[in-house]
Amino acid sequence: VRLDVLRKAYVIGMTTTGAAIHAALLRELHPSAVFVEEAAEVLEAQIISCLPPSVQQVVLLGDHLQLRPIINNYALERLCGVDLSLFERMNGNGLPCQVLSTQRRMMPFISQFVKPIYPSLRDEPSLEARTLTLASGETVGKVP
């Protein structure tokens, strides 16, 4: 990995494992912001340990109401409380969290299944006009 090339980049992407492996490189780059995708599925320690001292802002992206981090040791998970992601812990302690209010991907007949979990979620009106092609080749609009 070439430090001179990375210094010219606006965005550098890597996994938390990659960030741990390249911790010295990250310290040399002095990033001021870190974005963590699927943050609700990443262990708190995995995020904290990857942050170089230069980081001033951490943006956690994901869904703290769905998948949680996987811990393969029940005692460690329950007795030590490591089964929370940093995202969940911060949200549970009242730090500001923005929640998606309008979804633009799922047709309304599908989004109805997640609305009990997300009561304020609304469908983008343009989704009503979207069609769906079934495995049979038939194209349908609204699906009951």
WOWO-V128053 format. One line per field, one symbol per residue. ss: DSSP state (~ for helix, > for strand, _ for the rest). phi: phi as a letter, one per 40 degrees, with the letter a starting at -180 (. if undefined). burial: b if it has 24 or more other ideal C-beta (glycine too) atoms within 12 Angstrom, else e. Layout:
ss: ???
phi: ???
burial: ???
This chain:
ss: __~~~~_________~~~~~~_~~~~~~~___>>>>__~~~_>~~~~~________>>>>_____________~~~~~~~____>~~~~~~~_________>>____~~~~__________>>_~~~~~__>>_____>>____
phi: .cccccccccbbbacccccccbdccccccfccbbbbcfcccbddcccdccccdccbabbbbibcbbcbccbcbdcccccbgccccddccccccgcdacbdbbbbbccdcccdcccccbcccbccdcccccbbccdcgcbbccbc
burial: eeeeeeeeeeebebebeebeebeebbeebebeebebeebbbbbbebbbebbbeeeeebebebbbeeebbeeeeeeeeeeeebbbbbbbbbeeeeeeeeeeeebeeebbeebeeeeeeeeebebeeebeeeeeeeeeeeeeeeee
